[in-house]
Amino acid sequence: MTTQHELRLLPWTGPDGKPCYLSTDDSNGHLSRLADNTEAIQLGMAAELLGHADQVLASKEAELNELRLLTVAMSGALRDALRVATSRGYRLPQTVASDCEEVF
């Protein structure tokens, strides 16, 4: 049986909101490249949104509606960033305790 660590968590969900996974040995395949590009776009958009958030929060005149919209956008960006981090974490090489002890 394939474990979750052998599958790539994709940076999008299915129509029902459930996570999508990719099972492949080809990290340069079409879907893998599409996922890589999507992750890069999501992280870039999150960085831009963070800059915008800094500007809005620095303004003493930010309106409640603007803050609500910002919060919704940041929530989505954070959700995407967490999915990217989870996916990349799953793909890190698994280490054993003896490997870690050699470093220290």
C-alpha positions as CSV (number, residue, x, y, z in Angstrom):
1,M,0.0,0.0,0.0
2,T,1.2,3.5,-0.8
3,T,1.9,5.7,2.2
4,Q,1.0,9.4,2.4
5,H,4.8,10.2,2.3
6,E,5.0,8.5,-1.1
7,L,2.3,10.7,-2.5
8,R,2.7,14.4,-3.4
9,L,0.1,16.7,-1.8
10,L,-0.9,19.0,-4.6
11,P,-1.4,22.7,-4.1
12,W,-5.1,22.6,-4.9
13,T,-8.2,20.7,-3.7
14,G,-10.7,18.6,-5.5
15,P,-14.3,19.9,-6.3
16,D,-15.5,18.6,-2.9
17,G,-12.7,20.4,-1.0
18,K,-10.7,17.3,-0.3
19,P,-6.9,17.2,-0.8
20,C,-5.5,16.0,-4.1
21,Y,-2.4,13.8,-4.3
22,L,-0.1,12.7,-7.1
23,S,1.6,9.4,-7.2
24,T,4.6,9.5,-9.6
25,D,8.3,8.8,-9.8
26,D,8.8,11.6,-12.3
27,S,9.4,14.9,-10.5
28,N,9.7,16.6,-13.9
29,G,6.3,15.3,-15.3
30,H,3.6,17.6,-16.5
31,L,1.5,17.5,-13.2
32,S,4.6,17.8,-11.1
33,R,5.7,20.9,-13.0
34,L,2.2,22.3,-12.8
35,A,2.2,21.8,-9.1
36,D,5.6,23.4,-8.7
37,N,4.5,26.5,-10.7
38,T,1.2,26.7,-8.8
39,E,3.1,26.6,-5.5
40,A,5.4,29.4,-6.7
41,I,2.5,31.5,-7.7
42,Q,0.7,30.9,-4.4
43,L,3.8,31.8,-2.3
44,G,4.4,34.9,-4.5
45,M,0.9,36.1,-4.0
46,A,1.2,35.5,-0.3
47,A,4.3,37.7,-0.2
48,E,2.6,40.5,-2.1
49,L,-0.4,40.2,0.2
50,L,1.8,40.5,3.2
51,G,3.3,43.7,1.9
52,H,-0.2,45.1,1.3
53,A,-1.3,44.0,4.8
54,D,1.7,45.9,6.2
55,Q,0.5,49.1,4.4
56,V,-3.1,48.7,5.5
57,L,-2.2,48.0,9.1
58,A,0.2,51.0,9.2
59,S,-2.7,53.2,8.1
60,K,-4.7,54.6,11.0
61,E,-7.6,55.1,8.6
62,A,-8.2,51.6,7.5
63,E,-11.9,50.9,7.4
64,L,-13.6,47.8,8.8
65,N,-14.6,46.5,5.3
66,E,-11.0,46.8,4.1
67,L,-9.7,44.9,7.2
68,R,-12.3,42.2,6.6
69,L,-11.3,41.7,3.0
70,L,-7.7,41.7,4.0
71,T,-8.4,39.0,6.6
72,V,-10.2,36.8,4.1
73,A,-7.4,37.1,1.6
74,M,-4.7,36.4,4.2
75,S,-6.6,33.4,5.5
76,G,-6.6,31.9,2.0
77,A,-3.0,32.8,1.4
78,L,-2.0,31.2,4.8
79,R,-4.1,28.1,3.9
80,D,-2.2,27.8,0.6
81,A,1.2,28.4,2.2
82,L,0.5,25.7,4.8
83,R,-0.4,23.2,2.1
84,V,2.8,24.0,0.2
85,A,4.8,23.6,3.5
86,T,3.1,20.3,4.3
87,S,3.6,19.0,0.7
88,R,7.3,19.9,0.8
89,G,7.8,18.5,4.3
90,Y,6.4,15.2,3.1
91,R,9.0,15.1,0.3
92,L,12.0,15.7,2.5
93,P,14.2,12.7,2.9
94,Q,13.4,10.7,6.0
95,T,16.3,10.6,8.5
96,V,16.9,8.1,11.2
97,A,18.0,9.0,14.7
98,S,21.6,7.8,14.1
99,D,21.9,10.3,11.1
100,C,20.9,13.2,13.4
101,E,23.3,12.2,16.1
102,E,26.3,12.4,13.7
103,V,25.6,16.1,13.2
104,F,25.9,16.9,16.9
